[in-house]
Amino acid sequence: MTFNLISKAERADLIDLSYGEAHDDPQLFILTVTQQYVAGKMFKSVYSTSRSDMLSYVDRNADDLRALASNCRARGRTTEVL
């Protein structure tokens, strides 16, 4: 099976991305993308990084984020905060 994005949840200044092999995967991997992480990647200040910037970053970098999550899961982790 492949490692896929199962869900995306927004909360405060974070976006939680849940990855797994299927919707009923008993051990989802949660990758949390913070506003600070996105600001650094976009060379912007945290205060000028909007929710829209964060969502755009996650969409544009979906393959890289999935690969990062897959790598973390392969090392036995269940969560990672960026």
C-alpha positions in Angstrom: 0.0 0.0 0.0 1.0 3.6 -0.4 1.4 6.3 2.2 -1.2 9.0 1.6 -2.6 12.2 3.1 -5.7 11.1 4.9 -6.8 14.4 6.4 -5.8 18.0 7.0 -6.9 19.9 10.2 -6.3 23.6 10.8 -6.0 24.9 14.4 -4.7 28.2 15.6 -1.3 28.7 13.9 -0.9 25.0 13.0 -1.9 22.6 10.3 -2.0 18.9 11.2 -1.5 16.5 8.3 -2.6 12.9 8.9 -0.9 10.2 6.8 -1.5 6.5 6.5 -1.9 3.6 4.2 -5.8 3.9 4.3 -8.5 5.8 6.0 -8.8 2.9 8.5 -5.1 2.8 9.2 -4.8 2.1 13.0 -1.5 4.0 13.2 -1.8 7.3 11.4 1.2 9.5 11.3 0.6 13.2 12.3 2.8 15.8 10.8 2.2 19.3 12.3 3.3 22.2 10.2 3.7 25.4 12.3 3.5 29.0 11.2 7.1 29.5 12.3 8.3 26.7 10.0 6.4 28.1 7.0 7.6 31.6 7.7 11.2 30.3 7.7 10.7 28.4 4.5 9.2 31.5 2.8 11.8 33.9 4.2 9.0 35.9 5.9 8.4 37.1 9.4 6.0 35.0 11.5 3.8 38.0 11.9 3.4 38.5 8.1 2.7 34.8 7.4 -1.0 34.3 7.0 -3.2 31.2 7.1 -3.4 31.5 3.3 0.4 31.4 3.1 0.4 28.3 5.3 -2.2 26.5 3.2 -0.5 27.4 0.0 2.8 26.1 1.3 1.3 22.8 2.3 -0.4 22.4 -1.1 2.8 23.4 -3.1 5.0 21.1 -1.0 2.7 18.1 -0.6 5.1 15.6 -2.0 8.0 16.7 0.1 5.9 16.8 3.3 4.6 13.3 2.5 8.1 12.0 2.0 9.2 13.6 5.3 6.3 11.9 7.1 7.0 8.6 5.5 10.7 8.8 6.5 9.7 9.6 10.1 7.2 6.8 10.2 9.9 4.4 8.8 12.0 5.3 11.8 9.2 4.3 14.2 7.8 7.8 14.9 4.1 8.5 15.1 4.3 12.4 15.1 6.6 15.2 14.0 6.3 18.9 14.5 7.9 21.3 12.0 
